[in-house]
Amino acid sequence: MRTMNYQAPWWLPGGHAQTIWPALFAMRSEQSAPVYRRERWATPDADFIDVDFSEPCNTPARGLLVLFHGLEGSSASHYALAFADYARRSGLSYAVVHFRGCSGEVNRAPRAYHSGDFEEIDWILRRMRQRANQQGHAQLLAVGISLGGNALMRWAGELEVQASTMVQALAAVSAPLDLTASGKALGQGLNRYIYTPMFLRSMKPRALQRWQLHPGLFDCQRMRSARNLYEFDNVFTAPVHGFKDAFDYWQRASAKPHLQRIRVPSLLLNSANDPFIPAHSLPQPHEVSRQVTLWQPGQGGHVGYASGNWPAHLQAMTHAVGGFLCQHLAMAHTIAPDAEKIAVYG
């Protein structure tokens, strides 16, 4: 098993630079941006989600790659565009699932989305599996980014062997698998001045839109005055989605306690210098099942991994993660649920 032995460019020192630069300036693709075709899916609770699709050029697709974005992400996020380029080059159909409220239009139902939303993941992947079968794609792959990665792995742990009947392989990039550790980290040091305000600038208006549709859903004044993700989750995310408080949400939604139950080939890519995720909270080999591969390079930041000459590109990460996923296309019918676990460190 080849790992991702990532080394950041010399001009990107430290986890913050390796996080911020790729998101703002690194090249997403050597070709033109993907041409997405949007579909709106009605959900079982009379709401909707939007899914953006793209297809490989001039070749029948050999599978479908589904991406679940991170907190406040979308199909326009830097990593989504980079994976679109990888899918196009690799002959894969590609789908970016927008969590509720992230596609540019406020949703109708009271609920939004959260880090442990494995029920929503399950409904989406079952529909993707049915769609893939109908369109002749024998195989389905999925990758989750940050929040989406935790939710995806939470789903895999919850479904255990059943997950392997729906997808051939999974990957999570920079997933905060211990939400308590990550939630606390985002409220400390430089994080509270760099990333927390960035997230709250979009999360608060979306929560307010939901309150206007459903007055009294939560304490609007407390939400407006939230200064960090703990306070926001405590007043909005937790009560709206059935959790007692923020700590209850973080503990119950975290995928880390469920990683030993995963029975589908899965990759967890986390850098040791991720500003959002303390290195001490990363899973160790004894904490995951034999189907889980750990890549934990020393550098990379949070969903960063920029490579090459100025201004750098994102292809090293997408090709490494995509390579892990695609190797299981041919192996889809030969992997046993208890195949040997491989834990690899860059």
N, C-alpha and C positions, 0 to 999 in steps of 0.2 A: 504494500500500500504506500503510494507516494504522498508525502505530506506537503503542506505549504510552508516552505522555509522562507518566510517573508523577511525582507530587510528594507526598511524605509529609505527613501532618498536622503542624502546627507543634509539637504536643505529643509527637511521636515523633522526637526528634533522634537521628541516628546509626544505624549498621547493627545494633547490638545491640538497641536498643529496637524497631527496625522488624522484627526477627526474632522477638523474644520476645512482644511484645504480641499480634500476630495469632494466634500459636499458642495463647495462653492465653485471650484476652478478646474478640477481634473477632467480630462476628456472622458466622456461616457462611451463614445463609439467612434470608430474610424469612418463609419458610413453615416448616412443621414439618419435623423431621429425616426423611431418606428412610427408607422401609420397605424394607429389604434382604431379598432371598431368596437364601440361601446354597446353592451347589452345591459338592460335593466331586468333584474330578477325579482319577482315578488316573493317575499319571505312568508313563512307560515303564520306570522303574527300580523299580517296585513301591512307590512312595511316593505322596503326594497333595499337592495344593494346594487351597485353598479360595477360591472366587470369589463375591463378593457382587454381586447384580444388583438394579437398580431400573428401573422403566419410567415413561415419561411418562404423565400423567393424561389420560384421555379423548381420546386421539388416537393414530393409528398412528405408530409410530416411523419417522423418516426416515433413521435410521442408528444405528450402535452406537459409543459412545465408551468406550474401554478405558483405565483409569488404572493405572499402575504406581507404587506408593508409594515413599517414601524410606526411609532407614535406620531400622529398627524402627518403621515406620509401619503403618497398617491402614486399613480402610474408615471408621474413626472419627476419623482424623486431620483436622485443621481444613481442610486443602486438599481432602481427599477429600469432605468434606461440602459444601464450597463448590462443587466441580465437580458433585456430585450435584444441587445446586440449579440450576446452569446447564443441565445436561442435561435436567432436568425442564421447565424453561422453554423450552428450544429444541426439544423434541419428539424427544429422542434417548434410546434405550435406553442404559443405563450399567452398566459392570462395573468393579469394583475387584478386581484380582488380588492375592492375598496371597502374597508370597514365603514360602518354606518356613520354618515356625516362627513366622510373624507373625500367624496367625489365632486364636491362643489355645490351640493344641494342639501338642505337640512332634511333629515328623515322625519317620518310621521309619528313613529312609536316613541314612547317615553325613553326606552333604553338607547344607549349609544354602543360603545365597544369597550373592551378592557383586556388586560394582559392574559387572563386565564379563560378566555371565551371559547372553550373547546366545543361547546354545543353548536355555536355558529360555524366553527371550522368543520365540524362533522357534517352539518347540513350542506355546506358548500362543497366539500370533497365528495360527498355522495352524488351530488348533482354533476360535478365534474367527471366522476367515474362513469355515470350514465351517458353523459355527452360524449366522452372519449370512445365509449363502446359504439355508440350510434354513428360516429364519424370515422370509425375504423382505426383509431389510435389504440393499440393494444395496451399501451403502458402510460402510466401517470406518475409524474415526479412533482415534488413540492418543496419550496424553500421559503422560510420565514425570516424576516429581517427584524432584529431587535424585539420589540413587543410582539410582532407577528411570529417570531421564532419561538418565544416562550409559549404562546398560545398553541402553536403547531405541535411542540413537544409535549405540552400538557395533554393535547388530544391523543398523541401516539401512546402516551403512558396510560391514559384512561381506556383506550380501546384494546390495547395489548395486541394479541394475535389477529384480531379482526382488522386492525389497521393495515396489515400486510396483504389483505385481500382487496384493498382499495388503491394503494399506492405501492410503487416498486422501491422507492427510496425517498428520504427526507433530508433536509439540511436546515440548520439554524445558524445565522450569522450575527454575532454580537448580541445574542439573546440574554436578557437579564434573568437568568434561571432562578436566582434567589432575589425576589423582588424587594424583600426587606432590606437586604444589603445595598441594593442599587438605589432604592428610594432614599435611604439615609445618605448615600454618597452624593446624590444629586442636590441635596440640601446643604452641602458643606463646601467650604473652600471656594475655589474659582467657579466650580459648577453652579453655585447658587447665583452667580453674577453673569455667567455666559449662557448656560443651557436652560436653566429653569425659566428665566424671563422669556426666552424664545418660545418654549412650549406653551407657557401660559398666555402669550399674546394671541395664539389661535384657539387654545382650549376654552378660555373664558367666553369669547364671543359665541362659540358653538354651543356651550352650555346655556348661555343666555337665550339663544334661539330656541333651544329645547324647552326652557322654562316658559317662554312666551307662548308656545304651543300647548304646554301643560302647566299652567300656573299652580304653584304650591308643590311642585315635584320635589324641590329641595329648597334650602335656605339661600335665596338669591343674594342677599347682602353678604353673608359669610363667603359665598363663592367669589363674589367680586373682590373681597378683601384677602383672598388666599395669596400667600406670599411664596409658597413652595408646593411641590407635588403632594407632599403629605397632607397639607391643609386642603388642597383641591380634591384629592381622593377621599378625604375624610367627609367632605360636605357634598360631593357630587358622585364620583365613581362608585364608592362603596354603597351608599344607601340606594342609589338608583338601580344597582344591579344585585341587590339582595345580600350585601355584606354588612356586618355590624359596624365596622369602622375601617379606617385605612389599614391598620395592622392586620385585622382579620382578612381583608381583601388581599394584601400582599402575601400572607402566609398560605391562604387557601388557593390562590391563583398561581403560585410559583410552580414551575415544572420540575425543579430539582428533586424534590422528594419522590417523584414518579419516574425518574429516568431508568431505574432498574426494571421497570415493567415494560419497557419498549421492546417490541418484537419485530420491528421493520428496520432495515438498514438505515442508519441515521448518522449524520455528521454534525458535530457541534464545533463551530469555529469561534474562538474567543481570544482576543489578544490580552496579554498580561498587563498592558498599559492603557487599557480602556478607561477613560475618565468616569464612565457611568457605572462600571462593574468592578468592584474591588477584586484583586487577584486572589485573595484568600477565599472568596466565595465561589470560585470556579469549581466545577465538579471534578472529582478525581476518579481514576479507573475503578475503584471499588464501589463508587456511588452510581455507576451506570450499568446497564445490561451488556451482554456480550455482543449485541447488535449495534452498539453505539461507538462511534469513532470520535476521539477527542483530538482536535488540532488547537494548540494553545501557543502560538508564536509570541515572542517577547514584545514585538511591536505591531502596530496596525491601527491603534486607536479604536474608536467606535464606528463601525461600518466604514472604515477608511481604506487602508491597504493600497494607497496610491503607489504606482511603480513607474519606472522609466524616467526619461529626461523631462525637463520643464516643458509644459505644465503638469506632466505626469498623466497616467491613464488608470483605469480601474480594471483592466482586463486580467491582470494576474489573479485577482480574487475570484472573479466570475469564472475564469477557466479552471481554476483549481476546484472550486465548489461544484461547478457544472460537470467537471470530469469525474468527481466522486459520484454524482448522481447518475450520469450517463453510463458508467461502467456497470450499473445494475440493470440497464435495459436488457442486455443480452442474458443476464443472470437471473432474470425475474422469476423463472420457474424452477430454479435450482437451489435457491437459498433456503436453508432450513431455519425455523424460528430460533434455534439455539446455536447458530453458527458462532464460531470463535470470535470473541470481542477483540478489537484492535484499538489500543490507545496510543496515539502518536502525538508527540510534542515537537514543534518546530524549534 
